[in-house]
């Protein structure tokens, strides 16, 4: 009989202790002076900025240099640009923002949120369900998105580890753009990610705001959000007519990551995906078929174990009960297994319409949903979670 | 005491726990790298650490990086050799199974079962409730038992 796992772990750490060369002060100081290599180039890069600049404002030199500075003066809006050749923003990976130690190490909550925004959502749904997190004055209601996640490693959906290739042609080219102007006022929202309707094209607030375009994330890099923070944001997305969606192909999202699933995704996930969408002939029909299946056959509940990794997906498909974390994550993995580029968005539903163009958003409005790529139309949100109308084209 | 002496004393105090914590989270390769990175940051920012009550926890967070993952493959040849010759009863599937746990569950289970930390110490490191640590510990251990096999001593699996 195999040795018990507790004892195996003890032996494994003993093996680690033999393997790991002790860390000496000289080596530490040499790395601090930038004279020794590090295994994590992104970390070292941002650390160099710290050594070279020192002042808090330029501490995240890598990010500041690479990303278009957003706003600065209250009321002054800066054109961020949209993906494609005309954009003046550069594609700063969230991985660089996440891994550089900021002026102070992020609070445990914001560090956890950046490591896995999808996992961090649960505590908003449960612990903060009736807490007002933020209020949006907006010209129209929308899902308020915090981030999009492109990488699934079998355990979590997260920000991609390496920069992503952007799509070749600007999306929404020649189409009507639906614009939403928002003023987001923070009440009790923690962390560093600023919620906004898809896709942000202008934003202002204060100096610490950055736009990570490839993850479509608006992030405070100097500190966590605090009550009273106000951000003025303009978002625009192409109005997608039904016939455009029905005719669209789904082949050029720019980066291959949007089709990648780890080798160890359980076989039932792909099998179920093929079974459910067998009759669909276009990507849009496939996306709608899968969405409809989840909405009809599954039950919404928060009384399930958190998690959206491989074994959680297996249980989810078997028991058919869960909340948006599982619906969004599983839908996205299934769509990728069918060869259709998909990613996971995390954020909030529109919240309580208070009238007068004001939306109050509570912890219970925390939400995750999948976005499917359609050539020429961009990322289109779908809604597999039962009990909700679809945010956009899925309707 | 010169700056260098004070720093050396700090490293002496902090490194054992910090290295174990980061190896528990990121494995022996990235964990060591994270430890050197965090301590080199500490060298640059000694003033920040003056009033910090729990420097191991503070530097543990500094060492976090979204691009680091728990080591699975390729396992360095030297580690394979150590395991095969000195610790042959460690299942080869244990490391992949550990990598599949959540970051926090893995950190808890390796620190408690592997490095012998008390649950309260892990709770302080991760800034979570001791009851959460206990919960993670049980769930992760059960899951590893399912995946790796091995009894809990009472013949139950």
HADDOCK unambig.tbl for C-alpha pairs under 7 A between the chains (distance, minus, plus):
assign (segid A and resid 1 and name CA) (segid B and resid 150 and name CA) 6.40 0.50 0.50
assign (segid A and resid 2 and name CA) (segid B and resid 149 and name CA) 6.57 0.50 0.50
assign (segid A and resid 2 and name CA) (segid B and resid 150 and name CA) 4.66 0.50 0.50
assign (segid A and resid 3 and name CA) (segid B and resid 89 and name CA) 6.61 0.50 0.50
assign (segid A and resid 3 and name CA) (segid B and resid 150 and name CA) 5.29 0.50 0.50
assign (segid A and resid 4 and name CA) (segid B and resid 150 and name CA) 4.33 0.50 0.50
assign (segid A and resid 4 and name CA) (segid B and resid 151 and name CA) 5.16 0.50 0.50
assign (segid A and resid 4 and name CA) (segid B and resid 152 and name CA) 5.83 0.50 0.50
assign (segid A and resid 5 and name CA) (segid B and resid 144 and name CA) 6.96 0.50 0.50
assign (segid A and resid 5 and name CA) (segid B and resid 145 and name CA) 6.01 0.50 0.50
assign (segid A and resid 5 and name CA) (segid B and resid 150 and name CA) 5.98 0.50 0.50
assign (segid A and resid 6 and name CA) (segid B and resid 113 and name CA) 5.79 0.50 0.50
assign (segid A and resid 8 and name CA) (segid B and resid 90 and name CA) 5.14 0.50 0.50
assign (segid A and resid 9 and name CA) (segid B and resid 110 and name CA) 6.65 0.50 0.50
assign (segid A and resid 9 and name CA) (segid B and resid 113 and name CA) 6.31 0.50 0.50
assign (segid A and resid 9 and name CA) (segid B and resid 114 and name CA) 5.19 0.50 0.50
assign (segid A and resid 10 and name CA) (segid B and resid 113 and name CA) 5.98 0.50 0.50
assign (segid A and resid 10 and name CA) (segid B and resid 114 and name CA) 3.96 0.50 0.50
assign (segid A and resid 10 and name CA) (segid B and resid 115 and name CA) 6.88 0.50 0.50
assign (segid A and resid 11 and name CA) (segid B and resid 87 and name CA) 6.44 0.50 0.50
assign (segid A and resid 11 and name CA) (segid B and resid 90 and name CA) 6.89 0.50 0.50
assign (segid A and resid 12 and name CA) (segid B and resid 90 and name CA) 6.63 0.50 0.50
assign (segid A and resid 13 and name CA) (segid B and resid 114 and name CA) 5.48 0.50 0.50
assign (segid A and resid 13 and name CA) (segid B and resid 115 and name CA) 6.80 0.50 0.50
assign (segid A and resid 15 and name CA) (segid B and resid 82 and name CA) 6.30 0.50 0.50
assign (segid A and resid 15 and name CA) (segid B and resid 83 and name CA) 6.21 0.50 0.50
assign (segid A and resid 16 and name CA) (segid B and resid 28 and name CA) 5.87 0.50 0.50
assign (segid A and resid 19 and name CA) (segid B and resid 79 and name CA) 5.88 0.50 0.50
assign (segid A and resid 20 and name CA) (segid B and resid 28 and name CA) 6.20 0.50 0.50
assign (segid A and resid 23 and name CA) (segid B and resid 36 and name CA) 6.89 0.50 0.50
assign (segid A and resid 25 and name CA) (segid B and resid 8 and name CA) 6.40 0.50 0.50
assign (segid A and resid 28 and name CA) (segid B and resid 36 and name CA) 5.59 0.50 0.50
assign (segid A and resid 28 and name CA) (segid B and resid 39 and name CA) 6.15 0.50 0.50
assign (segid A and resid 28 and name CA) (segid B and resid 40 and name CA) 4.94 0.50 0.50
assign (segid A and resid 29 and name CA) (segid B and resid 40 and name CA) 5.91 0.50 0.50
assign (segid A and resid 29 and name CA) (segid B and resid 43 and name CA) 6.65 0.50 0.50
assign (segid A and resid 31 and name CA) (segid B and resid 40 and name CA) 6.10 0.50 0.50
assign (segid A and resid 32 and name CA) (segid B and resid 40 and name CA) 4.56 0.50 0.50
assign (segid A and resid 32 and name CA) (segid B and resid 41 and name CA) 6.55 0.50 0.50
assign (segid A and resid 32 and name CA) (segid B and resid 43 and name CA) 6.63 0.50 0.50
assign (segid A and resid 32 and name CA) (segid B and resid 44 and name CA) 6.67 0.50 0.50
assign (segid A and resid 39 and name CA) (segid B and resid 33 and name CA) 6.44 0.50 0.50
assign (segid A and resid 95 and name CA) (segid B and resid 66 and name CA) 6.28 0.50 0.50
assign (segid A and resid 95 and name CA) (segid B and resid 67 and name CA) 6.62 0.50 0.50
assign (segid A and resid 98 and name CA) (segid B and resid 65 and name CA) 6.93 0.50 0.50
assign (segid A and resid 98 and name CA) (segid B and resid 66 and name CA) 6.40 0.50 0.50
assign (segid A and resid 99 and name CA) (segid B and resid 64 and name CA) 6.94 0.50 0.50
assign (segid A and resid 99 and name CA) (segid B and resid 65 and name CA) 4.52 0.50 0.50
assign (segid A and resid 99 and name CA) (segid B and resid 66 and name CA) 5.82 0.50 0.50
assign (segid A and resid 101 and name CA) (segid B and resid 62 and name CA) 5.99 0.50 0.50
assign (segid A and resid 105 and name CA) (segid B and resid 61 and name CA) 6.58 0.50 0.50
assign (segid A and resid 105 and name CA) (segid B and resid 62 and name CA) 5.97 0.50 0.50
assign (segid A and resid 115 and name CA) (segid B and resid 66 and name CA) 5.76 0.50 0.50
assign (segid A and resid 155 and name CA) (segid B and resid 100 and name CA) 6.13 0.50 0.50
assign (segid A and resid 161 and name CA) (segid B and resid 67 and name CA) 5.38 0.50 0.50
